[in-house]
Amino acid sequence: MIITNGTSGAFLLLCSVLLEKGRSLALADPGYPCYKNFAALFDAEVTSIPVSEESSFEITEVALINSGKVPDILIISNPTNPTGTVYREGSINSLSKIFENSKRTFVVDEIYRGLYYGEKIRTALAVSDRIIVVDGFSKAFAMTGWRLGWMVVPEELVRPIQIVAQNVFISPPTLSQYAAIKAFDCVQEIERMRMSYQERKDFLLPELRRLGFRIEVDPEGAFYIYAGIELWNMDSREFADRALKEAKVALTPGYDFGIYRAGSHVRFSYATSIDKLKLGCDRLAKWIKTLR
């Protein structure tokens, strides 16, 4: 295990060691946007693999193979941002087998693993110890500003990563590490927080459907809902811009997460109180009536 300056620090270190010009990184589209930016730092090729409701927003084994050559690195998040999808162990195992016995690398970002709303999610390391797992304290422990994460990597990568880390970061903050140790004692508080997220999801999901948003895949983790806006025949950039200006509700256009069907989707976050979610839905309901 390597302690890092947040999960972003972990991905910077990983990409610095594993990527260069001529090597490739594969990602889901829609997906977390910063992965491809780390690849760009090292002049690597990025392959975006379209995912949709038809595959529960997962990269499947078939989709990965059909995308062209097998990439040098595949990164998935589990649960995912922006869709809240949870990869089951069978799906992780299918993807993992493609990368076994090769110099290619499978990485699973588990930063949202502690925020689940169904069956508890086991780490990908339960499937294979050759999978690289990245995790941190910012989401499930609500320690975003403390910038502390970790990753579990094969032994042969430890020293190369240390060499980069000692030149870029020196070390993660000592104060953050002491705070994280204390956080492990806060089991009841963490569970209460997780249940509050589930309460918010259980409120917001049917409300958005009632308003006309198309949500075919229920989110099972993280704190996002990825919703279709086809009913209003409007591009997501315009929709998000007008919702902010006219309804005073902030949401994110699909273009922030890729290009595949990006114009027809927006992302909602329920990382706020029930009262604010209710207020946002009331404002959206009044505004949507003016669009028809």
HELIX and SHEET records of a PDB file:
HELIX    1   1 GLY A    6  LEU A   18  1                                  13    
HELIX    2   2 CYS A   34  LEU A   41  1                                   8    
HELIX    3   3 GLU A   53  SER A   55  5                                   3    
HELIX    4   4 GLU A   61  ASN A   66  1                                   6    
HELIX    5   5 GLU A   89  PHE A   99  1                                  11    
HELIX    6   6 ALA A  124  ALA A  126  5                                   3    
HELIX    7   7 THR A  144  TRP A  146  5                                   3    
HELIX    8   8 GLU A  155  VAL A  168  1                                  14    
HELIX    9   9 THR A  174  ALA A  183  1                                  10    
HELIX   10  10 VAL A  187  LEU A  211  1                                  25    
HELIX   11  11 GLU A  230  TRP A  232  5                                   3    
HELIX   12  12 SER A  236  ARG A  242  1                                   7    
HELIX   13  13 ALA A  243  ALA A  247  3                                   5    
HELIX   14  14 GLY A  254  PHE A  257  5                                   4    
HELIX   15  15 ALA A  262  SER A  264  5                                   3    
HELIX   16  16 ILE A  274  LYS A  289  1                                  16    
SHEET    1   A 7 ILE A   2  THR A   4  0                                        
SHEET    2   A 7 GLY A 149  VAL A 152 -1                                        
SHEET    3   A 7 ILE A 132  GLY A 136 -1                                        
SHEET    4   A 7 THR A 105  ASP A 109  1                                        
SHEET    5   A 7 ILE A  73  SER A  77  1                                        
SHEET    6   A 7 SER A  24  ASP A  29  1                                        
SHEET    7   A 7 GLU A  45  PRO A  50  1                                        
SHEET    1   B 3 TYR A 224  GLY A 228  0                                        
SHEET    2   B 3 HIS A 265  SER A 269 -1                                        
SHEET    3   B 3 THR A 252  PRO A 253 -1                                        
END                                                                             
